[in-house]
């Protein structure tokens, strides 16, 4: 996993996942999903940023709400714990 990730980067990874706010995920679930997405995209944060940009263009009405949720959820994750999941 990347050694240093900001909350913004964690949120982008989470945004690119299939996890939904309606799933009411726990911090452990958020951490697991972020780690899984990073593995699936070979730790390429640019890939996740591209997914965010695509979704923002395709669904601008939902972008702000989903990104706010992703940022709040990402604040609950300690990036240092991703390497151990």
C-alpha positions in Angstrom: 0.0 0.0 0.0 1.2 3.6 -0.5 3.1 4.6 2.6 1.5 8.0 3.1 -2.1 8.7 2.1 -4.1 11.8 2.8 -7.7 11.7 3.8 -8.5 13.1 0.4 -6.8 10.2 -1.3 -8.5 7.7 1.0 -11.8 9.4 0.1 -11.1 9.1 -3.6 -10.4 5.4 -3.2 -13.6 4.9 -1.2 -15.6 7.0 -3.7 -14.3 4.6 -6.5 -15.6 1.6 -4.5 -19.1 0.0 -4.7 -19.6 0.7 -1.0 -22.7 2.9 -0.4 -23.7 5.2 2.4 -26.9 3.1 2.7 -24.6 0.2 3.7 -23.9 2.1 6.9 -20.4 0.7 6.9 -18.3 0.5 10.1 -14.7 2.0 10.1 -13.4 -1.6 9.7 -15.6 -2.1 6.6 -14.4 1.2 5.2 -10.7 0.2 5.9 -11.2 -3.2 4.3 -12.9 -1.7 1.2 -10.2 0.9 0.7 -7.5 -1.8 1.0 -9.3 -4.0 -1.4 -9.8 -1.3 -4.0 -6.1 -0.3 -3.7 -5.1 -3.9 -4.3 -7.5 -4.2 -7.3 -6.1 -1.1 -9.0 -2.5 -2.1 -8.2 -2.2 0.8 -5.8 -2.7 3.3 -8.7 -4.2 6.4 -7.0 -4.5 8.0 -10.5 -6.9 5.2 -11.4 -9.2 6.1 -8.5 -9.0 9.8 -9.3 -10.1 8.9 -12.8 -13.1 7.0 -11.5 -14.0 10.0 -9.3 -13.8 12.4 -12.3 -15.8 10.0 -14.5 -18.6 9.8 -11.9 -18.6 13.5 -11.4 -19.2 14.0 -15.1 -21.7 11.2 -15.3 -23.7 12.0 -12.2 -22.9 15.6 -11.1 -26.1 15.7 -9.0 -24.8 12.9 -6.7 -21.1 13.8 -6.7 -21.1 16.2 -3.8 -23.2 14.1 -1.5 -21.1 10.9 -2.2 -17.8 12.8 -1.8 -18.9 14.4 1.5 -19.8 10.9 2.7 -16.5 9.4 1.5 -14.5 12.2 3.2 -16.3 11.7 6.5 -15.8 7.9 6.3 -12.1 8.3 5.3 -11.5 10.5 8.4 -12.3 7.3 10.5 -9.5 5.4 8.8 -5.8 5.5 9.9 -3.8 5.0 6.8 -1.1 3.2 8.7 -3.6 0.4 9.4 -4.2 -0.3 5.7 -0.9 -2.3 5.4 -2.1 -4.8 8.0 -5.6 -5.5 6.5 
